[in-house]
Amino acid sequence: MKVGTDGVLLGSWAPLDESIKNILDIGTGTGLIALMLAQRSSEATIDAIEYDAPSAEEARGNFTNSPWSEKLNVINDTFQNFAGGINRNYGLVICNPPFFSKGIRNNCDRKANARHSDVLTQDDLISSVLNVLSEKGSFCLILPVTDYSGFKLKAARQGLFEHSRLSVKPTPQKPVKRVLSCWKKFSPSTHEENEMVLELSRHHYTEEFKKMTKEFYLK
């Protein structure tokens, strides 16, 4: 499972302050987002859920070899099963979810499960997040713009409300492709909306993108 821009964006953008002591990363894959949040927070402990056993083992190895191994924990399970049996709450829940509900599945079952919403549907994701999210906690995720409106409607029906949103365009000339959003269990008094462009031209990144992600890229 390769490292993608979506995960880097989400790990960089998610609101995080020192009052957050417990973080849950849903579908951690290689552990990218969990590692980014461990780098950003000096206080929080991070649980990382991963359904795919080989990916969970890879994340465990990456955590062990990182400077933050003592506060990172891998759980090899489905999120639905974990959320149904846990008795703790998280101040931040974060997810780079399986996007695709339609289309041709990859011949590799592991990649197909990571990319398609067969194992974790949007409705299951929302209801399970509500089980583990603290009363004042935040749930952050990234979605294709084509899936965003449907997710927002499903979230509102179950009791999750958007507090902030970042719409991401690949280049100035192209339409929005991804939406990063932050949700809570209560309606917002204010709603923050922003837009960002990734590249001015191929591999010529905007200053905003470089500023957001500079702590995580080597070059």
TAPEVEN-V880031 format. One record per helix or strand of 3 or more residues. SS is the DSSP state (helix for helix, strand for strand). FROM is the first residue (numbers start at 1). LEN is the number of residues. If there is no record, write none. Layout:
ss: (SS;SS)
from: (FROM;FROM)
len: (LEN;LEN)
//
This chain:
ss: (helix;strand;helix;strand;helix;helix;strand;helix;strand;helix;helix;strand;helix;strand;strand;strand;strand;helix)
from: (5;22;32;45;53;69;72;79;90;109;122;133;145;161;176;192;199;207)
len: (9;5;9;6;12;3;5;7;6;7;11;12;14;9;9;6;3;7)
//
